[in-house]
């Protein structure tokens, strides 16, 4: 019976660890991945709200939300109409609107386009 308890404890520990793992870091296998689509930006009401990574959203930081890229991934976002680009760090999940591939902080969005446009056609590339 002690061997069974040890096995049960080992399985429970493995499951607990697997369920609590959060992907963070450099993006690893994602480096070089590209997408094209639309970018939007966070509304002012999200200032200081928690993101999916647990960080608080700060409009002045160069951060972004992506549906699948690991937290911490560095992504170059390029406005396809003017060629301007910005590097952001993924720290949230989203956007959840068809056609949109990334949500940018206000600072990141305004560095590549006019916020009055609301949306930008962009190309994203994971660089780290």
C-alpha positions in Angstrom: 0.0 0.0 0.0 2.8 2.6 0.6 3.9 2.2 -3.0 0.4 3.0 -4.1 0.3 6.2 -1.9 3.7 7.3 -3.3 2.4 6.8 -6.9 -0.8 8.6 -6.2 1.1 11.5 -4.6 3.5 11.7 -7.6 0.6 11.8 -10.1 -1.2 14.5 -8.1 1.9 16.6 -7.8 2.5 16.3 -11.6 -1.0 17.3 -12.4 -1.0 20.2 -10.0 2.3 21.5 -11.6 1.0 21.0 -15.1 -2.2 22.9 -14.4 -0.4 25.9 -12.8 2.2 26.4 -15.4 1.9 29.7 -17.2 3.9 30.2 -20.5 6.2 33.1 -20.3 9.4 34.1 -21.9 11.0 34.7 -25.2 8.5 33.1 -27.6 11.0 30.3 -28.4 9.5 28.3 -31.3 7.5 31.4 -32.3 10.5 33.5 -33.4 9.9 34.5 -37.0 6.2 33.9 -36.9 4.3 36.5 -38.8 0.6 37.5 -39.2 -1.2 40.3 -41.0 -4.5 41.8 -39.9 -5.9 44.7 -37.9 -4.6 46.2 -34.7 -6.7 48.1 -32.2 -5.8 49.7 -28.9 -7.0 49.5 -25.3 -9.7 51.9 -24.2 -8.7 54.4 -21.4 -11.1 52.5 -19.0 -8.6 49.6 -18.8 -5.8 51.7 -17.3 -4.5 49.9 -14.1 -6.7 46.9 -14.7 -5.1 43.5 -14.4 -4.1 41.7 -17.7 -4.3 38.0 -18.2 -0.6 37.8 -17.1 -1.4 39.5 -13.8 0.3 42.7 -14.7 -1.6 46.0 -14.6 -2.3 47.7 -17.9 -0.3 50.9 -18.4 -1.2 53.0 -21.4 2.4 54.4 -21.6 4.1 51.1 -21.8 4.7 49.3 -25.1 2.6 46.2 -24.4 0.0 44.1 -26.3 -2.6 41.4 -26.2 -2.4 38.4 -28.5 -4.6 35.2 -28.4 -1.8 32.6 -28.4 1.7 34.0 -28.2 3.5 33.3 -24.9 3.6 36.1 -22.3 6.9 38.0 -22.6 7.1 37.5 -26.4 8.6 40.5 -28.2 6.7 41.4 -31.3 7.5 44.0 -34.0 4.2 45.6 -35.2 4.4 47.4 -38.5 1.7 49.7 -40.0 1.5 48.4 -43.5 0.4 51.8 -44.9 3.2 54.0 -43.5 6.0 51.5 -42.7 6.3 52.7 -39.1 6.9 49.9 -36.5 7.1 49.5 -32.8 8.3 46.6 -30.6 5.8 45.5 -27.9 5.8 42.8 -25.2 2.8 40.5 -25.0 1.3 40.5 -21.5 -2.4 40.0 -22.2 -4.9 37.8 -24.1 -7.1 39.1 -27.0 -8.3 40.6 -29.1 -11.6 38.7 -29.4 -13.0 40.5 -32.5 -12.8 38.8 -35.9 -10.1 40.2 -38.1 -8.1 41.8 -35.3 -4.8 40.1 -34.5 -3.4 42.2 -31.8 -4.5 44.8 -29.2 -1.9 47.5 -28.5 -1.4 49.8 -25.6 -2.3 53.4 -26.5 1.4 54.4 -26.5 2.4 51.6 -28.9 -0.6 52.3 -31.2 0.1 56.1 -31.4 3.8 55.5 -32.3 2.8 53.8 -35.6 -0.6 55.5 -36.4 -3.3 58.0 -35.4 -5.5 56.8 -32.5 -8.4 58.6 -34.1 -8.4 55.9 -36.8 -9.2 53.3 -34.2 -7.8 50.4 -36.3 -4.6 49.9 -38.3 -3.7 47.3 -40.9 -0.5 45.7 -39.5 2.0 43.0 -40.0 3.4 41.4 -36.8 6.6 39.4 -36.4 7.8 37.6 -33.3 11.4 38.7 -32.8 12.1 37.3 -29.3 
